[in-house]
Amino acid sequence: MAIRVQKEGFDPWREVAAYQEARTPEWAGQYGATAVFVGSLRDFNQGQAVTGMTLEHYPGMTENYLEKISAEARTRWELLDTLIIHRYGPLELGDPIVLVAVWSAHRDAAFAACRYLIDELKTRAPFWKQETTSGGARWVEEKKP
């Protein structure tokens, strides 16, 4: 399990490939499925054009929560590993914000765990979003579980 919360941008596909390659000798023949979710900043939300966003988080608490949900996923499904990378700070349109990757022997477990992780992250993780719109800055209301 790996968790990173970072200000710097990242290439989600390189992250997945590098993580998987580093574990290939250990995982040889064990995984048959990799489920990946990448969330990026889009140009609209709640009926308004969005030109940028700033993400804030609570250091320490955020990482602990992501570790907790990753551990929960591993108890609910037979998984080899999970990887979560989430950005904070100023973001531009099209920037990857979050990467969730799950490795398992079977696709059902990989899909279910990946969906669980992103749903938990979007509804309960301590991140706060301030969007920039043509009407000015606005805080995004938290998603309900």
C-alpha positions in Angstrom: 0.0 0.0 0.0 1.3 3.4 -0.9 -0.2 6.8 -0.2 1.1 10.2 -1.4 -0.4 13.6 -0.9 1.7 16.1 -2.8 1.7 19.6 -4.3 3.6 18.6 -7.4 1.9 17.4 -10.5 2.3 13.7 -11.6 1.7 11.5 -14.7 -0.8 8.9 -13.5 0.2 6.3 -16.1 3.9 6.5 -15.4 3.1 6.2 -11.6 1.0 3.0 -12.2 3.7 1.5 -14.6 6.6 2.3 -12.2 4.7 1.0 -9.1 3.8 -2.2 -10.9 7.3 -2.7 -12.4 8.9 -2.3 -9.0 6.8 -5.1 -7.7 6.8 -7.5 -10.7 9.3 -10.0 -9.2 7.3 -10.1 -6.0 3.9 -10.3 -7.8 4.9 -12.6 -10.7 1.9 -14.5 -11.8 -0.3 -13.3 -8.9 -2.3 -10.5 -10.4 -4.7 -10.7 -13.3 -6.3 -7.3 -12.9 -5.3 -3.7 -12.4 -8.2 -1.2 -11.9 -7.3 2.5 -12.2 -9.2 5.7 -11.6 -7.8 9.1 -12.5 -9.6 12.3 -11.6 -8.7 15.5 -13.4 -9.8 19.1 -13.1 -12.7 19.8 -15.6 -13.9 23.1 -16.9 -17.4 23.1 -15.4 -19.1 22.3 -12.1 -22.6 23.0 -10.7 -23.6 24.7 -14.0 -20.7 27.2 -14.0 -17.5 27.4 -16.0 -14.4 26.6 -13.9 -11.0 28.1 -14.7 -9.0 26.6 -11.9 -9.0 25.2 -8.4 -7.1 25.2 -5.1 -7.2 22.2 -2.9 -6.4 22.3 0.8 -6.0 19.4 3.2 -5.2 18.7 6.8 -1.6 17.2 6.8 -1.3 14.0 8.8 -5.0 13.5 9.1 -5.4 13.2 5.3 -2.7 10.6 5.0 -4.0 8.6 8.0 -7.5 8.6 6.5 -6.2 7.3 3.1 -4.2 4.6 4.8 -7.3 3.6 6.8 -9.5 3.2 3.7 -6.7 1.4 1.9 -6.4 -1.1 4.8 -10.2 -1.5 4.9 -10.3 -2.3 1.2 -7.6 -4.9 1.7 -9.8 -6.6 4.3 -12.9 -6.5 2.2 -11.4 -7.8 -1.0 -8.5 -10.1 -1.9 -6.0 -7.5 -3.1 -2.3 -7.5 -3.8 -1.9 -3.8 -3.3 -3.3 -0.3 -3.6 -1.8 3.1 -4.6 -3.4 6.5 -3.9 -1.8 9.8 -5.0 -3.7 13.0 -4.4 -2.6 16.6 -5.1 -3.2 19.8 -3.2 -2.5 23.4 -3.9 -3.3 25.3 -7.1 -4.5 23.2 -10.1 -5.1 24.1 -13.7 -7.7 22.7 -16.1 -6.8 19.1 -17.1 -4.4 18.5 -14.3 -4.6 15.1 -12.7 -5.9 15.5 -9.2 -6.1 11.9 -7.9 -5.0 8.5 -8.8 -6.4 5.3 -7.3 -4.9 2.0 -8.5 -5.7 -1.5 -7.2 -4.1 -4.8 -8.1 -5.8 -8.1 -7.6 -5.9 -11.6 -9.0 -9.5 -11.0 -10.3 -11.2 -8.0 -11.9 -14.3 -8.1 -9.7 -12.2 -7.4 -6.6 -10.1 -4.8 -8.4 -13.1 -2.9 -9.7 -15.0 -3.0 -6.4 -12.1 -1.9 -4.3 -11.2 0.9 -6.7 -14.7 2.2 -6.6 -14.9 1.9 -2.9 -11.6 3.8 -2.5 -12.5 6.7 -4.7 -16.1 7.0 -3.3 -14.7 7.1 0.3 -12.0 9.6 -0.7 -14.5 11.9 -2.4 -17.0 11.9 0.4 -15.0 11.6 3.6 -11.3 12.5 3.1 -10.2 15.8 4.7 -9.8 17.9 1.4 -11.4 21.3 0.7 -11.8 22.6 -2.8 -12.0 26.3 -3.8 -13.0 26.7 -7.5 -12.2 29.8 -9.6 -15.2 30.7 -11.8 -16.1 33.8 -13.9 -18.1 34.9 -10.8 -15.1 34.6 -8.5 -13.9 32.0 -6.1 -16.3 29.6 -4.4 -15.9 26.7 -1.9 -17.3 23.4 -3.2 -19.7 21.7 -0.9 -18.7 18.3 0.4 -20.1 15.3 -1.3 -22.6 13.3 0.7 -21.8 9.6 1.3 
